[in-house]
Amino acid sequence: MSDRLGTRTPTDTATPSRSVPGTAARPRLTAAYVLLLTITASWLASQGHAERARFVRHNSSNVHHMEVGKWWTLFTSGLVVDGVPAWAGIAAVAVVLGLAEWRWGPARAAAVFVFGHLGATLLTEGAMWVMLSTHIPGALSRARDVGISYGLVATGACLLALGPAPLRRYGLPALALALATAWTLNQQLADAGHLVALGLGVLASRTAWVRTRAATLPR
């Protein structure tokens, strides 16, 4: 600390100013997203089965919606927790995205999450479009494709890739093995998308923008 004359007072310490991430006490991005997910999940829980199915159908980011120009479904599909109980999905977002925001700040955390969500969606739906164009059996133009999992997997993979050596050495391969096993057993579009999202998360961890921020924080 210095007084107005520029001299240092005895209360100065050598503690680095960046020893604690500035966003640790204010995870605003995570809080806002968790709130949106909670509102959507609560509203869906109050609706009948037909209304819930209609909402998911109209917000699926599938080939049909891309062809007719409903690109906004790329974003609204990320407001639905699908495949797991809503509370479990929302809790996972709070932990994973919250940790990413604490480690990297809101801008980088949001960028990695959105990169995983949009990238995996576009790549999987692009593959589905190719299958439809070449008349490969099994392709669906109106597939159900909603959820938070692509962004969640990408963010988690990026955290593992930038984490301590044990996490990089064991955690990342364990996640990849679990996702590969799920795809082998289920053969679902989402399972393939999870593997793509994992790769995108690792790719994001190699960018200087994220790595530089991660390197300035304590491990």
N, C-alpha and C positions, 0 to 999 in steps of 0.2 A: 504494500500500500504506500502511496506517496501523498504528502500534503500539497497545498497549493503552491508552495515554493519549489516543488520538485525534489525535495529531500525524502529519503525513505524512513519510515517509522520502524520501531522495534517490533511491530506486530507482523512484519513481513515473514513469510515462510517460503520454503523451497518446494512446496507441494505443487505438482503440475496441474494446470487449470483444466486439463482434459482427462483427468483420471476417472471422471464419472461422465457417461454420455449425457448430453444436454437434454435428450428427450426422455430420460429414464422416468421422470415423474409425470410426464405429460404424453402418454401414448394416444394422441388425438385421432390419428388415422385409424388405429385399431379400434378405438372406442366408437368412432363413427360407423365403421363397417360392421362391427358387431351389433350396433343398434339397428342398422338397416336389415341385417339378417334376422334379427329377433322380431322386428316388426313384420317382415314378410312371412316368417315361420308362424307367428301368432295369427296372422290373418288367414293363412292357408289352413291352419288347424281349426279355424272357426267355420270353414266352408265344407260343403258336401264333397263327396268323391268326384262327382261330375265337374264341379267348378275347379277343384284342384287339378284334375286331369286337363281341363281346358287351359288353365293358366300355364301349366308346364308345356303343353303342346304349343302354345303361342309364343313361348319364350325360349324354346329350344333353338340353339344355333346350328341348324342342320343345313344340308345342301339346298333344300327347297326354299328356305327363308333367305339364303344368300342369293339364290337365282332371282327371287322376286324383289330384292332390294331391302329386305328387313335386316339390315346390318346392325341395327340397335340391339338385336337379340344376342350379339356377341357380348354385350355388357349386362343386359338384364338376366341372362342365364346365370351370371355369377351372383345373383341375389337369392338363389334357391339352394337350400341344403337338400341333397338328394342321395339316396343310397344308404344313409345312416340316420339314426335319430337326430332331430334338429339340434337338441342340446349338445350332442357329442360333436357335431360339425362346428357349431358356434364356439364351443370350448376349444377345439383344435385351432380355429382361426385366432382366437384370443391369445393362445400360447405361442403359436408359430409366428404369426404376423406381429404380435406384440414384441416377441424377442427380436425379430428382424428390425422393427422400428427402433427398439432400444439400442441395437448394435450399429445400425447404419443411418438412422434418421428416417423421417417419414417419406421423403422423396425417393430415396433408393429402395426402401421397403415396398412402396407402392409400385415402383417401376419393375422390380423383380416379380412381384405377384401378378401384375397385369401382363407382363411379358410371358410368363408361364401360362396364364389363362388364355390369352389371345393366341399366342404362338401354337400351343398344343391344339387348340380348337381349330384354327385355320389349317394346320398340317393334317390333322386327322380327317377333317371334312374335305380337304383337298384330295386326300387319298380316296375318300368315298366317292367324290365326284369323278375321279379318274376311273374307278371301278364301274360306276354307272355309265360313263361314256363308252367304255370298252365292253359293256354288257357282261361283266364278271358277276357270277351268281353270288347272292348274299348281300349285295349293296342296297342300302335304303336311303331314299332322298328325304324322308321325313322322320329320321331317327330321333329318339328322345336323347337330347344332349344338353343337360343343364347341370349346374353344381359348382361348388367351390374347389373341387379337388385338384384341378390342374394347377391353379395358382398356389394352392397349399403345398402340393408336392414340389413344385419348382422352388418355392421359398424355402421349404425344409431342406431340399437338396443343396441349395446355395449356402444355407447356414452350416450344413455338415461339411461342405467343401472348403469353407473358410474357417472352420472350427479348429480346435486343437488336434494334434496328430492322431490320437486314438479314434476320434470321431471320423476323420478323413479315412483312416485305415480300415476301420471296422463298421462304423455307422453307415457310411455311404454305400459300401457293397451290400450290407444287410438290407437296406432299403431297396436297392436295385434288385436283389434276389427275391424279396417279398413281392414286388410289383411284377417281376417276370413270372413268378409262380402263379400269381393271380391271372395274368394274361394267358398262360398256358392252360390253366384249368377252365377259365370262363370263356375265352375267345370273344370278349366283348369290345366294342369300340372304345369305351371309357378306359378299359384296362390298357389298350394300346396307347391311348392318350396319356395315361399316367407315366408310361415309360418315356414318351416324348417329352413330357413336362420335366421329368427328372434330368434328361439330357439338357434341356433349356436352362434349368437351374444351375447345373454345373457350368454351362457356357457363360451364364451371367456372372458366376463367381470368378471367371477369368478376365472380366473387363476391368480396366484400370479404375473406372469410376467407382465401382463397388469395392474392389480390393484396396484402394487407397484409403477409403473411409474405414474399412475393417482393420487395417494395419495400425490406425491411430488409436485404437481402443484396447483396453486391457483384456487379457484372455482369462 
